């Protein structure tokens, strides 16, 4: 039971250290460089698994952000390891951007240009610049911004197209993963372009970038947020026609705080006021996905509720509900944040520091899923710790 903000902050400081200790101990690939592409639920390393762009960019962001939060020097070498490996193996020196995957030995494997992955690299480079003040890193981040704007921005309907071939031609399969709809625009990619651009603006307060962030926020308020129920629409065609009816509770609560953060970083008072109101409405809608044990269910499609509880929605719930408490002073939201953390401690945190993938509908560990992989990274959980440590530090 959490009894105070101070206790919450102290527990999250320890949790951040535990998570990153796991990745420092198990993830570095000493034979082929960088980090292993896959570690399973039982902590068995697959040293021939492909290495993913998202995993490596998120490792870079996590260790740079942890250093920026704590000042602990041991995190910088891991960030540098990720930074160097990405530049040596993932960056496409011919056409720009980042490969989706490389082999375990670091050779290009899936060379498509997924804008989501490029956004995460931009996000990570911006954070690494904050940690190191390395000018080349800032310039690389700015180049990625221009690359996204050049190839992905839809000048007719606005918003961003999902994916391209290696040399930026149209591609048939736009999906991030097999579970996604094959559509031209998605909420998920727009949310993480916004997150990346917001981080870039912290180090490069450029007017064009500011306008890009404001337009992305308009994409959310005009198209992505469903104002009839305050959940997010997930998939769209080029003209912003909604495709499908899936509700993702984790993305709802994640967007609630990220949208407001973007408005605050560009210091737009009108947008801040608007998005505070929207954040509370989205958070209220996201409570529909809360179970009595404090866990957040995965998603709902039509009337079918998927009662799995994956690791990352719990992390986003910790931040998103805390954010709504800060806006409203309503203690119910703070309690939701406390409850999310209590659920993580009881059911999601593994005994070696990292979080498991999640629980099945029968509340059993999802043992077929990874502890580290193309999608399982030290990002959502370390970011929840970092974000809340910083917010609690300002509040007490």
N, C-alpha and C positions, 0 to 999 in steps of 0.2 A: 504494500500500500504506500502510495506517495502522499506525504503529508505537507510538503512545502516546495516552493520553487527551488530553494537552495538544495534540497535533497535530490530533486529531479536533475538539476544541473550537475551535481557531483556524480550521480549515477551515469549520466550521459558522457561525462568526461572519461570515466573508466570504460564505458562501452566503446567509445571511439578508439581508445588505446587497444582494447581487446580485438576489435575488428581489424585494425591495421596491423597488429601483431600477427594475426593469422596470415594475412596476405604477404607480409614480409618473410614469414617462415616457410610457407608452402608454395607460393606462386612463382618465384623467380626460376626461370629455366637456365641453369648454369651451363648446359651443353650447347644449346642453340641460340641463347640470348633472349632477352625480353622476359615474357611470362608464359607459363603453360596455358594452352588453349582450353583445357578441360580438367576439372577435379570433381569426382562424383560425390554422392551423398555420404559414402563411407570414407571419403578423404583419399581415394585412390587416384593417382595422377595418370592421365593419358598423355604421354609425352610425344605422341604423334598426331594429336588433334590439331585441326586448323586453328589459327590465331585470329581473333576477330577485331575489327576496327573499333567497335563500340567498347569491348572489354578494355582494350589498351588505352583508348582516350579517357575512359572513366577512371582507370587506375591513375593516369597522369593527373586528372582533375582531383581525385580524392586525396592523393598524397600532397599535392601542392596546396589544396585548400586546408588540409589538416595542419600543415606547417604554418599557413597564414593565420589559422585559428589559435594554435597552441605555442608556436615558436620553437617546437621541438625539432632539433637539428636532424634526428635520425630519419625524418620523413623525406628530406630533400634528396638523398641518394636514390630512393625508390622513384621519386618523381623524375629525376634525371635519367634513370634507367628506361622508364617508359618514353620519355621525350626523345632520347637518342634512338631507341628501337623504332619508334614511329617514323622518325625522319629517315632512317636507314632502310626500312623495309615496307612501310605502308604508303608513303607519299608517292604519288604518280608524277615522276619528274617530266614526263612527256606531255600529259594532258591536264595535269593539275588535279587537286583533290586527293582522296584517300581510297585505297582498295577496300572492299568489304571484308575480304579475308586474305590471309597469306597462309602458306603451308607451315608446318611445325618448324621447318628450316628457314622460313622467312622469305620464300619465293611467292610472287603474285599467284593467287588462286582464283577467287571470284573478284573480277576487276570492275564490276559495275559501280556506278556512282550513285550511292544512296545518300540523298541530301541530309537525312537524319544523322548519318555517321559523320558527314562533313561538319554539321552543326556541333556535334559533340567534340570534334577536334578543335573547332574554333573556341568553344567553351573552355576546353582544357588548356589550350595555348594562352588564353587570356588569364586564366588562373595562375599558370606557371610564370607568366610575366609579373604578376603581382608578387610572386614569391621570390623571383630572381632579378627583376629589372633588366632582363636580357633583351636588348633591343631587337635582335633578330626574331625573337618569339612574338613580340608585338607586331612586327611587320608581317610575319606569317599569318597571324590572326586576321589582320586587315586584308591580306590577299584572299583569304578564305571567304570573308564577307563579300568582296567584289566578285568572287567566283560564283557564289550562291546567287547573287543579284543578277549576274550576267546570264546564267544558264537556267535557273530554276524559277525566278520571279515571273509571274503571269502578268504582263503589262496590260492585258485587256480586262480580266476579271479580278485582278490582284490575287494575292496568295502565292503559294509555292508548289510547284510540281514535284512529285515524289522521287523519281529515279531516272537514270539515263544509262546508256552503255558507257564503256570506258572513255570513248571519245565524244561523249555528250550528245549522242543521237537518241531518238526515242527508243524505248525498250518495252517489250510486251509485258513482262512480269515486274510490276512496280512494288510488290509487297515487301514489307520488312521481314515478315515471317509467314509461315504457312497458315496461321490462324487469321491473318488480316484479309480484308477485302482488297481486291485488285483494282483500286480506284486512283484517280489522278491526284487527289488531295486528301490529306488526313489531318485530324486534330492532333495526333501524336507528333508528327513532324513539325507542324506549326508551333506547338507548345515548346519544343526544344530548339527550334530556330529562335523563338522569342527569348528563351533562357540564355542562349548563346549570345545573341545580340545585346542583351542586357548586361552580360558580363563584359563584353567588349566595350560597351559604352563607359564602363567604369575606368578603363585605361585609355580610351580614345573617344572623347565626347564630341564626336563629329555630327554636324547638322543633318547630313544625309542619313546617317545611321539613326539619329533620333527620329527622323521622319519614318524610317523603316519600322522602328519599334512602335510608333504611334499607329501606323497602318496595320501592323500585326494585331494590335489590341482591338482595332476596329474590325478586323476579320473575326475575332472572337465574339465581340458584342453583336456584330451584324449577322454572322452566319453560324458560328460554331456553338455558341451557347443557345440551348433550347429554352426560350423564355416561357414556354408553357409549363415546364417542370423543373427548370434550373439544373438539368443535367447537361452534359456535352454531347453534341452530335459527333460521331467518330469518322465517318467516311463521306466523300463528296466527289461529284464529277467536276470538270473544269469550271462550270458555271455555278458552283456551290449548291447544286441540288443534292439533298441529303440521300444517302444510300444506307439502308439498313436501320435497325432500331435497337442496337446494343447500348446498354448503359454500363460504363466502366467506373465503378465507385472510386477506385484508386486514382484514375485520371481526373475525376471530378474534384477531389479534395486537393490533388496536386496543383491543378490549374487555379484553384481558389486563391492560393498564396502567391504563385508565380506571376499571375497577371498583375496583382497589386504591386509586387516587387518591381516589375518593369516600369509601371507608372511612377513609382517613387524614385527610381534611379534616374529617369529622365526629368524628374522634378516638374511634373505637370499636375498642378493642383486640381484642375477640373477632372482629369482622369483618375487621380487618386481618390477623390470623393466618390466618383461613379463606381470605381472598382472595389472600394471598401463595401459599398452596399451589395454589389454583385457577389463578392467573396462570401459574405454572410449567407446570401441566398443559396449559393452553390453548396456551402458547407451544410446548410440545413437539409438540402436534398440528399447529400452524401450520407447523412445519418440514417437514411433508409437502408443502407447496406451494413449497418452495425449489428452484430450478434450480441447476445446477452453477456458473452464472455469478454467483450471489448474488442474482438477481432472484426476486421472489415472484410466482407465477402468480396469475391472477385468481380463478378459482373452479372447482368441480367439481360436476357434477350427476349423481348416480348414479355410473356408471363413466366418464363423459365428463369429461375434464380440459380446461378452457379455458386454453390455454397463452399467452394474451395476458398482457402485463405492464403494467398501468396504473400511472400515476404515484403514486397515493395509497397503495396497499398497500406500496410501497417505503418511503415516509415512515413509515408506521405500524410497519413491520418494524424500522426504525432505532431507534425508541423502545421497542417492545415487547420486543425481544430484549435491549436494554440493561437494561431493567427486570428481566428474569429473571436477568441476570448480577448485578445489584445484590442480588437476593434470595438467590441460591444461591452466588455466587462461581464458578460454572462458566464457565470461559473460552470454552467453545464458544458460549455465548450472546453474549458480547462480540464474538467473531469474526463471528457472524451479523450483528450490527449494523454492524460495520466493512464486511463484504462487501456489505450492502445499500447503504451509502453509496458504496462503490467502483463498484457497478453503476449507481447514479444518475449519478455523474460521467461514466462511460463512455457510457451509452446514453440517459439520460432528460433530463439537463440540456441545454438549448438554449444556443446561443452568445450569446444576448441576455439571459440571466439567468433566465428562467422555464423551467419543465420542460415537455416535450412531454406529450401525453396518455398515450402509451405505445407499446409494440411489439406488432405482430401475432404470430400463432403462428409466422410465418416470420422473426421477429426484425427486421422492418422497421418504421420509424416509422409511426404511425397518422396519416397526413397528412390524412385527412378529418375529424379531430377538432380541437377548439378548443384554443387556448392560454388563452382566457378565455371564459366563457359561463355558462349557468345553473348548471352544476356545476363548472366549472374555475375555481378561485379560489386566492388566496394563503393557504391555510388549512392543509391537511395538511403541505405542505412547510415553510412558515414555522413552524408549530407544532412540527414535528420539530426544526428548528434551535433554537427557543426552549427547548423542553423539555430537549434534550440539553445546550445551553449551560449551563442552570441546574444540571442534574444533575452535569455534569462539573465545574462550578465548585465544587460542594459536595464533590466526591470528591477533588480534588487540592489 
